[in-house]
Amino acid sequence: MNSKEIEYFISEFPDWYQEGEELVAGFEFEDFQGVTALLTHLVEIIEECDHHPTVTFGYNTIEIKTTTHDEGNKITQKDLEIARKISNLVNS
């Protein structure tokens, strides 16, 4: 995946930014219930995509980092796909 494809994706889905060879997004909620609601739906997306990002969460925040480990820790179409689905869920 070239940098122009990644830049275009980020312009279309501004929740995400590139940090090294990962796509990263952070989301903030009113409380822990918002976090747990996203986590519940996130599991469904992860299983559907068969792609497993790193997810870190606290009381009212979630950070998601995705890279494709079996492609040498590079951003691939799999990362764009899961990031798009996550953004669509959060922003719906």
N, C-alpha and C positions, 0 to 999 in steps of 0.2 A: 504494500500500500504506500503510495507516495504522499509527500507532505501536502500537496495541493488537494488531494482527496480528503485528507484529515482536516485541513483548514476549511474546506467547503462544508464538511459535516458540522464543524464547530460553529460556523456562521449560521447554519440552519437550526442547530440545537445549542443555544448559548448557555445551557446549564453545564456544559462540558468544556473542559480545557485539556490541553496536552501537557503532561509532566513527564519528561523523558519519553519512555516507550509505553506510557499508560495514558488512557483517557480517564479523567477524574471529574467527579461532580459531588457537590455538597448540597444537602437539602435541609431546611430548618422548618420545624413545626411548632405549634403552640405548646404541645406537651408530649409526654411519652405515648399517649394513645395514637397520635399521628404517626409516630415512629413505628409502633407495632403494626399499624394498619399497612404501612408501606412494606414492612418486612414480610408480612403475610403474602402480599401480592408479588413481592420480589421473588420469593421462593418459586412461585408458579412460572414467572418469566425465566428464571434461571434454568428450571427443569425443561421448559419448552425449548429454549435455545441450546441446551446442553453445553452451557458456557458458564463458568463460575468465577465471578469477580470477587475481589476482596471488599468486604463490607465492614465498616466500623460505625458503631452507633453509641449515642449517649442519651441523656434525658430527652432532648428535643432536636437532635441532629443525626443525620446519617451522611457518611462519606462513602462513595463507591469508586473503586479503582478497577479498571479492566485492561487486561493485556492477554495475548494468546500465548500461553506457556509452551504449547507443543509446536509453535512456530518460532521459537527462540526469544520469547518475551517481546514480541512485536505487536503493534496495533494492526489488526486485520479486519476483514469484513465482519467477522463474528463480533468484534468489539463494537463496531458501528451499529450492528443490528441490535444487540442487547441494550446499548446506550439509548438508541432511538425508542425502543419499547419502554424503557424506564422513564425517559422524559415524557413520553406520551401519557403514561400512567400518572405521573406526578402532576402534570399540567392539565389533566382532564377534569 
